[in-house]
Amino acid sequence: MRNNNPGAEGGIMVSGKAVIRNREGLHLKPAARFAREAMKFSSTVTFTVRDVTANAKSILSVLSACVRNGEEIEIVCSGEDEEEALKQLRLAVYEGLGDEKE
């Protein structure tokens, strides 16, 4: 979804939703994978769950959001590679962020 509001870099930001499918939610291993994936991009990347907004590039911030199995997060990307960042992060979540398939 494209948002016409200026983002952190003054450009247009994109956002999309993803459901966390990891049995234990975003515990250390999937949180680290999510943050590593976000760090690949120059765009600012955050996500919101419930009323908490977290910096997706910070493992501590991701862990502090306490995301549980089945919760929907909204990923927001703003910057020159925002579209690709959103696509890859949603794919990583869909694929389980490195956790074994249940």
C-alpha positions, 0 to 999 in steps of 0.5 A, a space after each residue: 500500500 502506498 501512502 502519500 504522506 512524506 516519509 522520514 526522507 521526505 519521499 512517499 512511504 509504503 506499508 503492508 501487513 504480515 501475520 507472524 506464523 512462528 509458534 513462539 512469536 518473534 523470539 530471538 532467532 526470528 527477531 534477529 533474522 527480521 532485523 538483519 533483513 531490514 538492515 539490507 535496505 537503506 530505507 527507514 523500516 518500522 513496524 507496528 503491532 497493537 499500539 507499539 511501533 518498533 525500529 525493524 533494524 534493531 533486534 532489541 526494538 523488535 524483541 521489545 515489541 513482544 510480537 506473538 504468534 498469529 499477530 498481524 504487524 504493519 511494516 512501514 518502509 520509507 526511502 529509495 528502496 522502500 518497495 523492495 524492502 517491503 516485499 522482502 520483509 513480507 516474504 521473510 515473515 511468510 517464510 517463517 524467519 528461519 524457524 522450522 516449519 510446524 
